[in-house]
């Protein structure tokens, strides 16, 4: 699914001049590892167009929400605060809900073969 972007101007076009600095956030997915130095990547909004990217760029300039050293268990309100304030930071959230054995048993008892 493509990322939604806010297309309103973020700077005054009339002030464009030599020496201005700009930044942006782009998201890439590894399609294949070419060799020890390069990867093939795709962008969510252009999945058919592959780009070759140096692994140095990945290591030194990018974040990943799926490659991490530890897992933290935190309350839902803290997760919501992290999501609200994440901006361009990549991270992964996994929700684990406690199962209610009685409810599961009721659902399985009431299940009909035709529904599957």
For each residue, the residues with C-beta under 8 A, 3 or more apart:
1: 44
2: 44 45
3: 27 44 45
4:
5:
6:
7:
8:
9: 12 13
10:
11: 15
12: 9 15
13: 9 16
14:
15: 11 12 20
16: 13 20
17: 20
18:
19:
20: 15 16 17
21:
22:
23:
24:
25: 88
26: 43
27: 3 43 44 90
28: 41 42 43 51 53 62
29: 41 42 43 44
30: 33 39 40 41
31: 39 40 41 42 50
32: 39 40
33: 30 38 39 40
34: 37 38 39 40 52
35: 38
36: 55
37: 34 54 55 56
38: 33 34 35 52 53 54 55
39: 30 31 32 33 34 52 53 55 58
40: 30 31 32 33 34 50 51 52 53
41: 28 29 30 31 50 51 52 53
42: 28 29 31 46 47 48 49 50 51
43: 26 27 28 29 46 47 49 51
44: 1 2 3 27 29 47
45: 2 3
46: 42 43 49
47: 42 43 44
48: 42
49: 42 43 46
50: 31 40 41 42
51: 28 40 41 42 43
52: 34 38 39 40 41
53: 28 38 39 40 41 57 58
54: 37 38 57 58
55: 36 37 38 39 58 59
56: 37 59 60
57: 53 54 60 61 62
58: 39 53 54 55 61 62
59: 55 56 62
60: 56 57
61: 57 58
62: 28 57 58 59
63: 89 90
64: 67 68 90
65: 68 90 91 92
66: 92
67: 64
68: 64 65 71 92
69:
70:
71: 68
72:
73:
74: 78 79
75: 78 79
76: 79 80
77: 80 81
78: 74 75 81 82
79: 74 75 76 82 83 93
80: 76 77 83 84
81: 77 78 84 85
82: 78 79 85 86 91
83: 79 80 86 93
84: 80 81
85: 81 82
86: 82 83 89 91
87:
88: 25
89: 63 86
90: 27 63 64 65
91: 65 82 86
92: 65 66 68
93: 79 83
94:
95:
96:
97:
98:
99: 103 104
100: 103 104
101: 104 105
102: 105 106
103: 99 100 106 107
104: 99 100 101 107 108
105: 101 102 108 109
106: 102 103 109 110
107: 103 104 110 111
108: 104 105 111
109: 105 106
110: 106 107
111: 107 108 115 116
112: 115
113: 116
114:
115: 111 112
116: 111 113
